[in-house]
Amino acid sequence: MSESNAAVHVPPARKNYDVVIIGGAMMGSSLAWFLASNDAFDGSILVVERDPTYEFSSTYRSAAGIRQQFSSELNVRISQFGAQFIDNLRSFLGDDPRVPEVPIRNIGYMYLAGDEAGVERLKYAHGVQQKAGAATRLMRPEEIAEAYPFYNLDGVLLGSHNTVGEGTWDPVTVHDWWKRIARERGAEFIHNEAVALDLSQDGTRVDAVHLASGESVACGTVINAAGTRAASVAGMAGITIPVEPRKRFAYVFKAEQPLSKPLPLTIDTSGVYCRQDGSDTYLAGGHTEPDGPSAIDDFSMDHGLWMDRIWPAIATRIPQFEAVRVIAEWCGHYAYNTLDQNAIAGPHPHVRNFIFMNGFSGHGVQQSPAMGRGMAELIVHGEYRSLDLSPFHFDRVLSGTPYPESAII
Ligand SMILES: Cc1cc2nc3c(=O)[nH]c(=O)nc-3n(C[C@H](O)[C@H](O)[C@H](O)COP(=O)(O)OP(=O)(O)OC[C@H]3O[C@@H](n4cnc5c(N)ncnc54)[C@H](O)[C@@H]3O)c2cc1C
């Protein structure tokens, strides 16, 4: 399968906007909604989206998970706000009765460690999560066996488990309502593509965004929310960012003998993950080795991966998965930050009106509420007011200093 973009571009209604957001998926729409809903903001917003079907976006191909189990406190707090937002969607969206309630399905996550280094990682992360108030619990193999008798725990030394604010949710519905309400509050969404940026003569500002349809718009602030195309959009401003597309594969399957209780999203010692999907279906995912960059429009399946790596791993860990039938499969791309697999967010230190929302690797849908809120605060108030997101700033890329996160799936 390859990406197509049969363009029927829509021209912008105006010649200038206070805020131009490039990319209208999870990050772009979150920011548009947080801005449009902020009483202190009365500016104009343009969201430029090259593919309004979102078919190939990471957002529409994600595994829709949210977890508190990160190794950096900031990522835990970001997901805590994510969980609060998802579980109270209608209330956050102004108690609008049209908005559905789509709370998290708290099936939880279960990280399994099979060696001493893994045990140390889980223990360290557990300390961080506890400090942030997460309900994570370390479990010895016998405790895991008692709670989830279907696992084969050979080779497992420790587990880390939580079912509060952790499980699966419905990012597509949240995305849809962010877009819909942002639009109703004046944000303009157009089907078009940003193809070039004009910098000011001294190189400290983006003055204008050029569109594939031929128009250009002047901008007060421009946001790079272009997902796997983030490096290309940054490049239009002469900026290099370490973000590349990487293929990730997902499989939905039925088991001949379903499990006795919902399967937490289990990160096996092999790196393969698997979780409950529907009431009698499961979802597993992983990637090929060696991992590396993909062509931007290559969404082809690797036909050996399921048989050679994913299925053997899950059938070893859960013997009932010896007899399964794959009913759906897809390939999506992570916007993979090769420096540290963490977000690159916030303003460029020199091109001051260029804001990044990039490099979310495998955890961007759950981070979208906190990221949209944070970037809106920065634009409206010139500072973060709820969570300080400055550890994600681009400065660390310039200095080559990673902001590490060890719990990457
Ligand atoms: C298989 C898989 C599983 C995942 N599982 C999870 C999970 O369980 N939990 C989690 O939190 N995250 C998960 N993720 C990651 C998550 O999906 C992403 O981090 C998140 O969706 C990023 O959103 P985004 O808006 O930044 O990017 P995207 O969703 O990729 O959207 C970027 C948008 O920008 C548009 N665009 C690009 N260039 C231009 C341009 N020049 N002009 C106009 N528009 C442009 C694109 O068309 C696209 O719609 C997963 C990802 C994959 C692939």
The ligand as an ORCA input file, in Angstrom:
! r2SCAN-3c Opt
* xyz 0 1
  C       1.502      1.452     15.201
  C       1.509      2.637     16.119
  C       1.094      2.484     17.439
  C       1.065      3.583     18.298
  N       0.575      3.399     19.557
  C       0.461      4.467     20.389
  C      -0.128      4.304     21.668
  O      -0.546      3.205     22.037
  N      -0.205      5.383     22.468
  C       0.248      6.621     22.083
  O       0.158      7.566     22.864
  N       0.800      6.801     20.862
  C       0.913      5.765     20.006
  N       1.484      5.923     18.773
  C       2.082      7.224     18.430
  C       1.029      8.236     18.041
  O       0.182      7.680     17.064
  C       1.692      9.508     17.511
  O       2.717      9.921     18.391
  C       0.685     10.640     17.372
  O      -0.431     10.213     16.626
  C       1.337     11.825     16.692
  O       0.346     12.756     16.290
  P       0.770     13.945     15.338
  O      -0.409     14.820     15.185
  O       2.041     14.543     15.853
  O       1.213     13.244     13.967
  P       0.353     12.521     12.821
  O      -0.790     11.791     13.368
  O       1.306     11.751     11.974
  O      -0.195     13.741     11.972
  C       0.620     14.621     11.248
  C      -0.269     15.287     10.208
  O       0.459     16.296      9.527
  C       0.074     16.308      8.170
  N       1.158     16.967      7.406
  C       2.437     16.543      7.283
  N       3.149     17.417      6.533
  C       2.294     18.406      6.170
  C       2.442     19.584      5.392
  N       3.627     19.920      4.851
  N       1.361     20.372      5.192
  C       0.156     20.031      5.745
  N      -0.050     18.908      6.501
  C       1.018     18.123      6.715
  C      -0.096     14.825      7.863
  O      -0.908     14.635      6.716
  C      -0.738     14.309      9.137
  O      -2.157     14.303      9.094
  C       1.502      4.856     17.862
  C       1.914      5.031     16.543
  C       1.907      3.928     15.662
  C       2.334      4.146     14.245
*
